[in-house]
């Protein structure tokens, strides 16, 4: 456990903590419904052609036994293509960063002169040491701004995806028309609220809908902040590029040789010229966006490969087998039915992004409503075909059915009992970690040995409930800022949002790094 402390310069006092090494795990928490049916429908997680079915109808099987396998040649090829696309995307980002740095370095390198007056010993041109130092500082600034754009783009992508998930959950939670019932009118001639398009004052909104609305507002606010941070990073990098290259272009003796980067880049233009590729600030953001998409595609391809094998989620009897070798099947179509007396399952509905994080056979912890101890289980089936819901015609984001099989038998749990399901979707051991509250929009504030606080872009990995893995940007022992100890907390009637804790008057501690409030990632 890291020790918390306070550090300061002449004007500001900070609460800090040292980055340490530790283990971190990321959990996805979902809600489900228990069904003690004793029956489990088995399905493939992807489309394909059945290669083999090593069991027959009526066979007794043990947990983990292979029921059916698809031809996986094309699925393995898809994984290889996804890996190649990701490597190419990362190489493109590195190339574009180098092109920017090379252009700025060439444009701002100290000019030399060949006149006799300017020659030093041996007749060699002399360089101005001060100019050389200024050039190094500019290149360091450029690298920092490039890092900021890349980190901000990833943070914005993640925030927008989270906001979309929360919106889909809100639409589902608030879609039931029974939750909002207009009060009937005693006067038959008076138009009802439904007829006038208004909502009755006696309308009742469920707690689930209210919570979902709050979650949407928080996610949309975070997405807006992430996009604002990205725009700021783009403008800062674009300004540096323009100032360096345009100033150099106006100085004949410092004019650089032709490079892949034009002399007048903008912060937002990405259109290439006829003969060269314009490498602007926005180009780096697009490169990182391509990397993020490639990472998602690789995860999807790997999930499809895993979904090509159907295994028994528990000991039981195969009572139905509807496929044979060379049959064409679709993801989610039932291919076999397993009966295991006393078997209890949990039905879940997840978003597309959540489904992509799950895999068949993953361990889960299920806590039935009213219980204090969790029950162990595994994911038995993940539907890759969207759930059809005729009562949710206004919902544009589909959901997917997931079945969890509990390890214990004969639990005697009521059918339809709600349950909370926790699934570990990522873990990392012996990695650099910092508190989640130290991270704001893809950056942390690091306090150096002089007491100066500086914003540092970071690349995050596994995000736990309280700590987050840092893969780049912070080293073990670096002091990261958690709070500005001199800032006042907002009062109870303050309209300020984000950062700090409401309900306390007077001076206090503003939590989170300077310029950003607490950011907790699941």
BELQUI-V715356 format. One record per residue. N is the residue number from 1. RES is the residue in one small letter. PHI is phi in degrees with one decimal (NA if undefined). PSI is psi in whole degrees, 0 to 359 (none if undefined). D_CENTER is the distance of its C-alpha to the mean C-alpha in whole Angstrom. Layout:
BEGIN
N:RES:PHI:PSI:D_CENTER, N:RES:PHI:PSI:D_CENTER
END
This chain:
BEGIN
1:x:NA:129:26, 2:x:-77.3:149:26, 3:x:-90.3:133:29, 4:x:-87.6:147:28, 5:x:-154.7:180:30, 6:x:-119.6:141:31, 7:x:-137.7:159:32, 8:x:-154.4:159:33, 9:x:-107.8:203:35, 10:x:-71.8:340:38, 11:x:-124.5:337:36, 12:x:-128.9:139:33, 13:x:-109.9:134:32, 14:x:-122.6:145:29, 15:x:-90.6:127:27, 16:x:-130.4:167:26, 17:x:-146.6:147:25, 18:x:-84.0:137:25, 19:x:-64.5:136:22, 20:x:-129.5:177:23, 21:x:-99.8:142:22, 22:x:-171.3:183:21, 23:x:-105.4:143:19, 24:x:-142.5:144:16, 25:x:-132.9:148:15, 26:x:-114.3:128:12, 27:x:-114.5:145:13, 28:x:-108.3:122:12, 29:x:-105.7:126:15, 30:x:-129.6:168:17, 31:x:-113.5:139:20, 32:x:-141.0:181:23, 33:x:-128.1:130:27, 34:x:-81.4:140:29, 35:x:-139.5:105:32, 36:x:-83.1:60:35, 37:x:-84.7:334:36, 38:x:79.0:4:36, 39:x:-126.4:140:35, 40:x:-130.9:124:32, 41:x:-86.5:128:31, 42:x:-105.7:144:30, 43:x:-151.4:157:28, 44:x:-76.7:154:27, 45:x:-92.3:3:23, 46:x:-155.0:167:24, 47:x:-78.2:158:27, 48:x:162.7:189:29, 49:x:-110.0:130:33, 50:x:-66.9:125:34, 51:x:-90.9:317:35, 52:x:-157.5:153:37, 53:x:-130.5:95:38, 54:x:-76.8:2:39, 55:x:-123.9:165:40, 56:x:-124.0:163:42, 57:x:-62.4:132:43, 58:x:95.1:352:44, 59:x:-70.1:143:43, 60:x:-86.6:130:42, 61:x:-127.9:155:39, 62:x:-98.4:160:37, 63:x:-56.4:132:33, 64:x:91.7:352:31, 65:x:-65.0:143:34, 66:x:-76.7:125:33, 67:x:-94.5:317:34, 68:x:-159.2:154:33, 69:x:-136.1:138:32, 70:x:-88.1:162:31, 71:x:-67.3:119:32, 72:x:-105.0:9:29, 73:x:-61.7:312:30, 74:x:-69.6:329:28, 75:x:-70.6:321:25, 76:x:-65.4:322:25, 77:x:-64.1:323:26, 78:x:-65.3:322:23, 79:x:-64.2:317:21, 80:x:-62.5:318:23, 81:x:-63.9:319:23, 82:x:-64.4:320:19, 83:x:-61.7:317:19, 84:x:-63.8:317:22, 85:x:-62.1:320:20, 86:x:-66.2:317:17, 87:x:-62.5:320:20, 88:x:-65.3:318:21, 89:x:-64.1:318:18, 90:x:-66.6:322:18, 91:x:-65.8:323:22, 92:x:-65.0:319:22, 93:x:-62.2:314:20, 94:x:-61.9:319:22, 95:x:-64.7:318:25, 96:x:-69.0:323:24, 97:x:-63.3:316:23, 98:x:-63.5:322:27, 99:x:-64.2:319:29, 100:x:-63.0:312:28, 101:x:-62.5:319:29, 102:x:-64.0:318:32, 103:x:-65.1:316:33, 104:x:-67.8:320:33, 105:x:-61.6:315:34, 106:x:-65.0:319:37, 107:x:-71.5:332:38, 108:x:-111.8:5:38, 109:x:-63.0:146:40, 110:x:-58.4:132:43, 111:x:-71.9:144:46, 112:x:-114.4:159:49, 113:x:-132.7:148:52, 114:x:-105.5:8:55, 115:x:-67.9:152:58, 116:x:-60.3:327:61, 117:x:-68.8:332:60, 118:x:-93.9:357:57, 119:x:-81.2:140:57, 120:x:-95.9:202:57, 121:x:-63.4:137:59, 122:x:82.9:4:59, 123:x:74.9:15:59, 124:x:-90.0:143:55, 125:x:-62.5:148:53, 126:x:-103.7:148:51, 127:x:-110.3:153:48, 128:x:-84.0:113:47, 129:x:-56.8:323:45, 130:x:-63.4:321:44, 131:x:-66.9:321:42, 132:x:-61.3:318:41, 133:x:-64.1:319:39, 134:x:-63.6:323:38, 135:x:-64.9:319:36, 136:x:-63.2:320:34, 137:x:-64.2:320:33, 138:x:-64.6:318:32, 139:x:-66.0:323:30, 140:x:-64.5:318:28, 141:x:-62.8:320:27, 142:x:-61.8:316:26, 143:x:-62.8:319:24, 144:x:-62.8:318:22, 145:x:-69.8:326:22, 146:x:-63.2:315:20, 147:x:-58.1:319:18, 148:x:-64.5:319:17, 149:x:-64.1:314:16, 150:x:-62.6:313:14, 151:x:-64.8:319:12, 152:x:-66.6:324:12, 153:x:-64.9:315:11, 154:x:-62.9:318:8, 155:x:-63.4:320:7, 156:x:-67.0:319:9, 157:x:-60.7:314:7, 158:x:-64.3:317:4, 159:x:-65.2:320:7, 160:x:-66.8:320:9, 161:x:-64.9:320:7, 162:x:-63.9:317:7, 163:x:-62.1:321:11, 164:x:-64.5:320:12, 165:x:-62.5:314:11, 166:x:-63.9:324:13, 167:x:-65.7:318:16, 168:x:-62.2:319:16, 169:x:-66.5:322:17, 170:x:-65.6:318:19, 171:x:-62.8:321:21, 172:x:-70.2:318:22, 173:x:-67.3:330:23, 174:x:-103.5:7:25, 175:x:-80.1:336:26, 176:x:-67.0:115:29, 177:x:-63.3:342:32, 178:x:-69.6:342:34, 179:x:-73.6:336:32, 180:x:-124.3:101:34, 181:x:-115.2:114:37, 182:x:-66.5:144:40, 183:x:-72.5:126:43, 184:x:-64.5:148:46, 185:x:-91.8:140:48, 186:x:-75.4:336:52, 187:x:-95.5:114:53, 188:x:-66.2:337:53, 189:x:-86.5:347:54, 190:x:-85.3:129:51, 191:x:-64.1:140:48, 192:x:-76.6:161:45, 193:x:-55.5:325:41, 194:x:-65.5:324:40, 195:x:-70.4:328:43, 196:x:-90.7:355:42, 197:x:85.6:3:38, 198:x:-94.4:172:38, 199:x:-110.9:134:36, 200:x:-62.1:146:39, 201:x:-67.5:342:39, 202:x:-94.2:9:39, 203:x:-59.1:140:36, 204:x:-113.6:125:34, 205:x:-105.8:132:30, 206:x:-67.2:159:29, 207:x:-62.5:322:27, 208:x:-63.3:319:24, 209:x:-66.4:317:24, 210:x:-61.3:315:24, 211:x:-64.5:320:21, 212:x:-65.7:321:19, 213:x:-62.9:318:21, 214:x:-63.7:320:20, 215:x:-64.6:322:16, 216:x:-63.8:315:16, 217:x:-60.8:318:18, 218:x:-65.5:318:15, 219:x:-67.1:320:12, 220:x:-68.6:325:14, 221:x:-64.9:318:16, 222:x:-65.1:321:12, 223:x:-64.8:319:11, 224:x:-63.0:318:15, 225:x:-65.2:321:15, 226:x:-65.5:320:12, 227:x:-67.8:324:14, 228:x:-64.8:319:17, 229:x:-63.1:320:16, 230:x:-62.4:315:15, 231:x:-62.1:319:19, 232:x:-62.2:317:20, 233:x:-64.7:320:19, 234:x:-62.1:316:20, 235:x:-66.3:320:24, 236:x:-64.0:314:24, 237:x:-67.2:319:24, 238:x:-62.2:321:26, 239:x:-64.9:317:29, 240:x:-62.9:316:29, 241:x:-63.1:313:29, 242:x:-63.0:315:32, 243:x:-63.0:316:34, 244:x:-67.9:313:34, 245:x:-78.9:323:35, 246:x:-70.8:322:37, 247:x:-64.3:319:39, 248:x:-66.3:323:40, 249:x:-65.9:332:41, 250:x:-83.8:354:44, 251:x:-112.8:104:45, 252:x:-54.2:316:47, 253:x:-71.8:345:47, 254:x:-108.8:9:44, 255:x:-64.3:125:43, 256:x:-75.8:161:40, 257:x:-71.2:160:41, 258:x:-55.8:139:39, 259:x:-138.5:168:36, 260:x:-63.7:344:33, 261:x:-100.9:126:31, 262:x:-67.3:165:34, 263:x:-76.4:345:35, 264:x:-131.8:72:34, 265:x:-74.8:155:30, 266:x:-112.5:168:28, 267:x:-79.3:345:25, 268:x:-125.3:339:24, 269:x:-73.6:135:26, 270:x:-126.7:2:25, 271:x:-71.5:127:28, 272:x:-77.4:153:30, 273:x:-80.8:181:34, 274:x:-65.6:327:36, 275:x:-118.0:344:36, 276:x:-132.9:160:33, 277:x:-99.7:123:30, 278:x:-74.1:120:29, 279:x:-104.9:95:26, 280:x:-108.5:182:25, 281:x:-60.3:317:22, 282:x:-66.5:334:20, 283:x:-61.8:318:21, 284:x:-64.6:320:19, 285:x:-62.1:318:16, 286:x:-65.9:322:17, 287:x:-59.5:315:17, 288:x:-67.6:324:13, 289:x:-61.8:320:12, 290:x:-63.9:321:14, 291:x:-62.7:314:13, 292:x:-59.5:318:9, 293:x:-66.6:322:11, 294:x:-66.0:322:14, 295:x:-62.7:317:11, 296:x:-64.3:320:10, 297:x:-65.4:320:14, 298:x:-64.4:318:15, 299:x:-61.9:319:13, 300:x:-66.2:318:15, 301:x:-63.9:320:18, 302:x:-66.1:322:18, 303:x:-64.0:320:17, 304:x:-62.7:320:20, 305:x:-64.3:318:22, 306:x:-65.2:325:22, 307:x:-74.9:359:23, 308:x:-83.7:359:26, 309:x:-123.2:128:28, 310:x:-103.5:126:29, 311:x:-121.3:157:30, 312:x:-73.3:125:32, 313:x:-77.7:350:30, 314:x:-163.1:167:33, 315:x:-66.6:136:37, 316:x:178.8:197:38, 317:x:-120.8:133:40, 318:x:-79.6:102:39, 319:x:-93.1:344:41, 320:x:-144.9:135:40, 321:x:-141.6:107:39, 322:x:-103.8:18:38, 323:x:-135.9:163:38, 324:x:-145.5:173:40, 325:x:-57.3:141:39, 326:x:76.8:2:38, 327:x:-72.7:145:37, 328:x:-91.0:131:34, 329:x:-130.1:159:32, 330:x:-114.2:153:29, 331:x:-59.2:132:25, 332:x:90.4:345:26, 333:x:-71.8:128:30, 334:x:-60.3:130:31, 335:x:-115.1:341:33, 336:x:-157.9:155:35, 337:x:-122.6:128:36, 338:x:-111.0:129:36, 339:x:-109.6:124:38, 340:x:-132.4:107:38, 341:x:-53.5:132:40, 342:x:83.0:4:38, 343:x:-71.4:137:35, 344:x:-121.0:131:32, 345:x:-119.3:163:29, 346:x:-128.3:126:26, 347:x:-95.6:131:25, 348:x:-123.5:156:21, 349:x:-123.0:122:20, 350:x:-126.0:161:16, 351:x:-79.6:171:14, 352:x:-61.8:317:13, 353:x:-65.5:321:10, 354:x:-66.9:319:11, 355:x:-61.0:324:14, 356:x:-66.4:337:12, 357:x:-84.8:346:11, 358:x:-98.5:158:14, 359:x:-146.2:147:18, 360:x:-60.3:136:21, 361:x:92.5:353:23, 362:x:-67.3:142:20, 363:x:-75.9:143:21, 364:x:-135.6:162:21, 365:x:-121.7:123:23, 366:x:-113.2:126:24, 367:x:-116.2:105:26, 368:x:-63.0:152:28, 369:x:-57.5:130:29, 370:x:89.5:350:32, 371:x:-94.5:158:31, 372:x:-108.2:334:30, 373:x:-100.5:139:30, 374:x:-85.1:152:27, 375:x:-107.3:138:28, 376:x:-80.2:148:27, 377:x:-162.2:181:26, 378:x:-137.4:156:24, 379:x:-76.5:120:22, 380:x:-93.9:329:25, 381:x:-156.0:141:24, 382:x:-127.2:117:21, 383:x:-72.6:132:22, 384:x:-103.9:6:21, 385:x:-107.8:132:23, 386:x:-59.5:143:22, 387:x:-68.7:132:24, 388:x:-86.3:126:27, 389:x:-133.7:95:27, 390:x:-62.1:339:30, 391:x:-87.9:0:30, 392:x:-123.5:49:27, 393:x:-65.2:340:28, 394:x:-87.7:356:26, 395:x:-85.5:120:23, 396:x:-88.7:336:21, 397:x:-95.3:118:18, 398:x:-74.9:162:19, 399:x:-120.6:162:19, 400:x:-131.0:140:19, 401:x:-81.5:138:22, 402:x:-130.3:136:21, 403:x:-113.6:128:24, 404:x:-107.0:136:24, 405:x:-109.2:124:27, 406:x:-77.5:145:29, 407:x:-69.0:318:31, 408:x:-77.7:148:34, 409:x:-103.5:164:36, 410:x:50.9:51:39, 411:x:-81.4:343:36, 412:x:57.3:40:38, 413:x:-88.5:143:35, 414:x:-63.7:142:36, 415:x:-67.5:132:35, 416:x:89.1:3:32, 417:x:-67.8:129:31, 418:x:-67.6:154:28, 419:x:-150.5:150:25, 420:x:-97.1:133:22, 421:x:-121.3:121:20, 422:x:-108.9:126:18, 423:x:-125.9:126:16, 424:x:-77.7:120:15, 425:x:-110.0:0:12, 426:x:-173.1:148:12, 427:x:-153.3:154:15, 428:x:-148.9:135:16, 429:x:-111.9:143:20, 430:x:53.7:55:22, 431:x:-122.6:167:19, 432:x:-73.5:127:19, 433:x:-130.9:150:17, 434:x:-136.1:160:17, 435:x:-60.7:144:17, 436:x:-59.8:329:14, 437:x:-70.6:349:16, 438:x:-83.0:348:17, 439:x:-99.8:131:14, 440:x:-139.7:115:14, 441:x:51.9:47:12, 442:x:78.1:12:11, 443:x:-135.5:160:15, 444:x:-126.9:160:17, 445:x:-102.5:121:21, 446:x:-106.3:135:23, 447:x:-99.2:118:27, 448:x:-84.8:183:29, 449:x:-64.5:338:33, 450:x:-87.8:358:34, 451:x:86.1:12:32, 452:x:-91.2:130:30, 453:x:-91.6:133:27, 454:x:-136.4:139:25, 455:x:-74.0:134:21, 456:x:-129.9:121:19, 457:x:-64.7:142:16, 458:x:-132.2:155:14, 459:x:-107.1:123:12, 460:x:-98.0:155:10, 461:x:-115.5:241:9, 462:x:-69.3:131:10, 463:x:-109.5:109:9, 464:x:-86.5:185:12, 465:x:-67.2:324:14, 466:x:-122.9:338:16, 467:x:-127.8:153:15, 468:x:-128.3:138:12, 469:x:-72.8:135:13, 470:x:-111.5:115:14, 471:x:-91.7:341:15, 472:x:-159.8:140:16, 473:x:114.0:335:18, 474:x:-137.3:138:19, 475:x:-109.6:162:22, 476:x:-58.2:132:24, 477:x:97.8:341:26, 478:x:-63.2:138:25, 479:x:-89.1:116:25, 480:x:-104.3:143:22, 481:x:-82.7:131:23, 482:x:-103.8:329:22, 483:x:-157.1:148:25, 484:x:-90.9:107:27, 485:x:-71.7:346:30, 486:x:-93.0:349:32, 487:x:-81.9:144:30, 488:x:-83.6:145:32, 489:x:-75.2:150:30, 490:x:-66.2:149:30, 491:x:-76.7:170:33, 492:x:-61.4:331:32, 493:x:-101.6:16:33, 494:x:-73.9:147:31, 495:x:-93.9:1:29, 496:x:-64.4:139:26, 497:x:-120.7:149:23, 498:x:77.3:133:20, 499:x:74.2:146:21, 500:x:74.0:176:24, 501:x:-126.8:128:25, 502:x:-82.7:163:28, 503:x:99.3:359:31, 504:x:-124.0:131:33, 505:x:-94.3:172:35, 506:x:74.7:194:37, 507:x:-73.0:153:35, 508:x:-167.9:204:32, 509:x:-117.3:125:29, 510:x:-89.7:117:26, 511:x:-78.2:151:23, 512:x:96.0:161:20, 513:x:-67.4:156:21, 514:x:-54.9:131:23, 515:x:91.2:358:22, 516:x:-155.6:143:19, 517:x:-86.6:188:18, 518:x:-65.2:134:17, 519:x:-125.1:107:13, 520:x:-104.6:121:12, 521:x:-103.4:143:9, 522:x:-67.6:none:9
END
